[in-house]
Amino acid sequence: MLSKNIEKLLQDQVKKEASSSQTYLSMACWADVKGYNGAADFLYAHSDEERMHMLKLVKFLNERGSQATISELKAPKKDFGSLKEVFESILEHEVKVTESINNIITACLKENDHLTNNFMQWYISEQMEEEQLARSIIDKLEMIGSDTSSLYLFDRELGTSMQQHHQ
């Protein structure tokens, strides 16, 4: 059984992961309409990935005897000024998710909940990758600047990278 505190933190994380999926989906829609097909593919795939993170938590809660709660979500932002702004928003969002996961792990350590702590280690590794990826994309977009030809090629590269990642 989970303590009430750990259960609440995990329930909150389910909502955060669902919100992450919706956020990426909204960004994908923006990118699609703006002609960033590669970025759209990248963001659609990441939306699916975030949903899988949510489902993994849902199943863990249910397996531990705490029925997962599926909460109503606030609509995510849908308009962005540039592709760089999209990825800056992603990095900011992922840093907050990392903080939330760190809080869960800290609570697990305080309460000697080694099982949940072990389960959450996968998430912290995933967050390290997510933040690094967002930073890398932002760095590339800063190098590209306003060069539309380079931006076009980078967008294609983003789409290709997602296709290779999911094969």
N, C-alpha and C positions, 0 to 999 in steps of 0.2 A: 504494500500500500504506500501511496505517496502521502507526504505531509500536506496539510492544507496550503502552506506557503509554496512548496514546490509545485503542487498541482496548479495553483493560480498562476505562477510564473510560466508554466508550460502552456496553460490555456491561453495566456496573453501572447505567447510566442506563436501559437497556431494562428491567431489573428494577424500577427505581424507578417508571417510567411504568406498568408493569403493576400494581405495587402501588398506585399512585395510582388506577387504574381500579377495582381491587377495593375500595379504601377508599371511594370515592364510591358504589360499588354497595351496600356495606354500610350506608352512611349513608342511601341512598335506601330501602333495605328498612326501616330504623328509622322513617324519616319516613312511609312508606306505612302501616305498622302503627299509627302514632300519629295518623293522620288528616291529616297535612300533605301533601295530595295535590299541591299546587303545588310545594312543596319537593322532594317525591319526584320529580316530573317533571324539575325542575331538576337534581337529583343524578343521575338515570338518564342524562340527556343529557350531563352532565359526565363520567360514567363512560365513555360511548362516546367522548367527545372525548379523554380520557386514553389510551384504547386506540389511537386514531388516532395520538397522539403516539408511542406505543410502536412501532406499525407503521412509522411514518416512519423511526425510528431503525433498526429491523430491516432495512428495505430499503436504507438508506444503508450499513450495515455489510456487507450482502451484496454490494452494488454495488462496494464498495471491496475485495472479496476476502476479507473476514473473515466467516465464517459466524456469524450471530447465535445466541446461546445463550438458550434459553428456560428460565428457572430456576423452581424451586419457590418458592412464596410463602407467607409466614406469614399466617394468617387475620387480617384487620383487626378492629379494635374494632367491636362491634355494638350496644352499649348507650350511650345518651347521656341526660343529665339534662334537656336542653332543646334547642330549635332553635338558640339562641344558642351553646350548647356545640358543636353540630355545626359551625357556621361558624367558631368560634374554632379548632377542630381543623383545619379546612380551611386557615385562614390559617397556622397553625403548620406544617402539612405543606407548603404551597406555598412558604413561606420556605426550608425545607430543600431543596426541589427547585431553587429559584433558586440557592442556594449551590452545589449540585452542578453545575448548568449553568455557573455562573461558574468553578468549578474546571476544567471541561473546556475552556472558552475560554482560561483562563490557561495551561493546558498546551499548547493549540494555538499560542498566541502564542510561548511559550518554544521550541517545537519547529518553528516556522515552518510549521505545517500550516494554510495559508490556506484550503484547500478545506473542511476540517472546521470551521474557525472560521466561515467564511461560512455553512455549513449550520446551525451552532448559533445564529446570530443570530436566526433565526426563533423558536427556543425562548426566548431571553431576552426578546424582545418579547412573546411569549405569556405568560411568567411575570409580566411587569409588569402585564398586563391581569388575570391571575388573582388576584394579590395585591390589586390595586385593587378588584376586584369583591368579594372576601371582606371587605375592610375596609368597603366601602360597605354591605354587607348587615349586618355586625355593628353599624355605626353606627345603621342603621335599627332593628335589633332592640333596641338600647339605648334609643332614643327610645320605642319601643313599650312597653318594660318588661313589666308584667304585665297590660296591657289586652288581654283575649282577643278583643274585637271587632276591634281594630287588627291583632292577630296573624293573625286569620282573613283579613282583607282583604289583608295583606301576603303571606300564603301563596298566595292566589289570584293576586296580582300576580307572584309568582315563577314560577308555572306559566305564566302568560300571556307573561311576558318570554321564557321558553325557547321557547314555540311561535313567537313572532315572530322570535326569533333563528335558528331552524332552517327558516324559510320561504324 
